[in-house]
Amino acid sequence: MTMPMHTRTIRRLPETLVNRIAAGEVVERPASALKELVENAIDAGATSISVRLGEGGLALIEVTDDGCGMRADEIELALERHATSKLPESLVGDTGAIEMVETLGFRGEALPSIASVARVTIESRSRETNEAWKRVVDHGALVSDGPAALPPGTRVRVEDLFAKVPARRKFLRSARSEWAASLDVVRRLAMARPDIGFVLEHDGRRALQVQAGDTLEARVALLVARELAGNSVPVDLVRGGVELSGVAGLPTYNRGVADHQYLFVNGRPVKDKLLIGAVRGAYSDMLARDRHAVLALFLQVPPEEVDVNVHPAKTEVRFRDPAMIRGMVVTGLRQALTTGDRRSAQTPDAGAMRAWQAEPLGSPQSSIFSAPQWEQRERVSEAGQLWRGHDQAVMAPPVARAEVAEQAAPTAEYPLGVARGQVASTYIVAEAADGLVIVDQHAAHERRVLERLRAGGAGAYGAGGAAASQAMLIPEVVELDEPACDRLEEASAKLAEFGLVLERFGPSAMLVRALPAALAKGDPQALVQDVADDLAKNGDALLLGERLDLVLATMACHGSVRAGRVLSVAEMNALLREMEVTPRSGQCNHGRPTWVKLAHGDIEKLFGRK
C-alpha cells in the first residue's frame, strides 16, 4: 500500500507565538517570573527591593527597586527578545562572551516571555535623567506608552499570569502552593545578597523583611531559622581560584527533609546534583540516612570554570572540573565541622524540657505524698539501694560510686565535667563548672571508636597514605557494560588509593585483585557495581570513601560500650576525658547528640527559682 504524500510549507512563526513558546521554558509558574524580576533588580545595582504578591503571584507580582533605572527607549528594547544590558558591549560580538557571565541574567528572554503571557506594566526612571516612563503590554500587545511619576529605579507589575493561556493556567497549583514557591525564591536571593534590603508582602501582609548590611551568618540565620546561629559553624576554604564560604549546621541540628539546604554558585541559587551529593558525602557518617543537614553554601568560581547556560531557568550549572568542586565541598564542610566537633545540640529538646513539670501540691490537709506516690518513692529508694549494692559488688576496690565521685570537683579544665553517677546503665551524669551534663555512653563511645579506626588509616578520610587493602586469593571477574568498564579503568589509580585494585579484563569485564581491608568480607560484585554507578553519575570515586566510612561506622557501633552496661566511675571519667579530645564527639555516627547540658539557669527554672 502506498502512503499518501503530504506537502508541508515551512514558514516563520509569529513573534507572539515565539514568545509564548519561550515562556514555556522561562516562566513555568509565578515563582519563575518573580525570580527573573528580582534578579533583574539585583543586576541593576539595587540596594533595596520591595516585592508585593497577590494570591501567591497568580493575580499580582510587583517588584520595585532603587537600581539604575531605564530610559524610555531602553524600556521598549527590554521587551524585545534577546535584548540585554548584562553582557559588556566589548564582548557582545565575541563567541566566548557567554562563558564570561558575571550577572544573574544574561539571556534577554525573561521580560518579553512574561509580557507574552500576562499583563505587564513597566515604570522606570534612569538616574541619568529626571523623566520617568511607563509602558503597558497585555499578553504581547502594546496597551499604552507614556510619561510616569517615579523616583529613580524601576517598578515592574505583572497581573493575571496565563489569563489568556488556559492550557497553562489549569496546570498551576493552588495559591498557597504558589506562595510557598515564591517565598522560597525571595528567601534564596535575599540570602545570597546580605548587602541588599528585601521586603516581601503577600495579600497585604508583610511576610519577610531584612535590612541591608547584614553579615552573611546573620542573614542566613534570620532567613532559615534563628536557632541555626547557635547550632552552626562557619565554612571558609580557598583552593586555587575557587572560594567556598557559608554556614553549616551541626549534625545534631538536622531536618527530616532536604529543603533547608541552600546552595549558591557565583551568587546564583542553584539545585545541583553534584553539590547535593557532596553535602551528603560530607555528612555521611554524622547523620542517619533519613535526616538531612541544614546549611547555606556559597561557591565563587571563575566564570570560565562554570557553565550557567545549561537551562533557561539558570538553576542548573556545569563545572569544568566537577571532581575538584565536589572534593572541595566535602573538605570544606568536614574541616568546618571539626572546629565544632565537640559541640552538641546547644539546648535540650523543648519537648523534653516541658516534661519537667512540678507536681501540683495537694490540699493542706493531705500529706505531701499520696499513697501511690509514696509506694513509688519506696520503690525508687529500694532500686537505689540495689543499684548501690550492685555497684559495690562489681567495683574494685569496693567503694561506693558516690564516694569516688566526691573526691573530684568539677573544674573549668573539664568541659564535660566529672562523673557523678549512671542512670539506667545507659546515661552518665556529670557535673561541670557551668551545669549538669548527661552523656549517652553508647553514642559517645561509638564516635570514639570510629575516630580511632580512621586514625589507623582504615577510613577514606583517615591519616595520609593509601588505605590498607586485602589481596584476593582468587581474583574475581565482574561483568559490566563497556562504558562502565571504561570509567572504572580511567579511575583505577584513584580507586587503588582506597584499597580497591582493578584491572581491565576484556571489553566488558573488570578483574578485582584486592578489596579495601575494611570491606574484605564484602561482595566484590556489588561494590564494583556501586562504584561504577557513582562514576557514571558524578564522575568521582568518592562513593567508595563514603562506603568505607559507613562500614567503619558499623564496626564502631558493634565494638562500642552498649547501653545497659554498668561502668565504674573511673571508666565514666575516662570516657568523658576522651570525648573532650575526640573529633566530632558532639554527635554519634548517626547524627544523634552524644551529650546534652542543663545550665545552672535551666536547672533553677525547673524549680521556679528564676
Secondary structure, DSSP 8 states (H G I E B T S, - for coil): --------------HHHHHHHHHHHH-SSHHHHHHHHHHHHHHTT-SEEEEEEEGGGTSEEEEEE-SS---HHHHHHHTSTT--SSS-GGGTT-TTGGGG--SS--SS-HHHHHHTSSEEEEEEE-TT-S-EEEEEEETTEEEEEEEE---SEEEEEEESTTTT-HHHHTTS--HHHHHHHHHHHHHHHHHH-TTSEEEEEETTEEEEEE-TT--HHHHHHHHH-GGGGGSEEEEEEEETTEEEEEEEE-TTSEESSSTTEEEEETTEEE--HHHHHHHHHHTTTTS-TT-EE-EEEEEE--GGGEE--SSTT----EESSHHHHHHHHHHHHHHHHHHTTT---SS--HHHHHT--------TTS-SS-HHHHHHHHHHHHHHHHHHHHHHHHSSS---HHHHHHTS---TT-TT-EEEEEETTTEEEEEETTEEEEEEHHHHHHHHHHHHHHHTT-STTSSSS---EEEEEEEEEEE--HHHHHHHHHTHHHHHHTT-EEEE-STTEEEEEEEEGGGTTS-HHHHHHHHHHHHHHHSSTHHHHHHHHHHHHHHHHHTS--TT----HHHHHHHHHHHTTSTTTTB-TTS-BSEEEEEHHHHHHHTT--
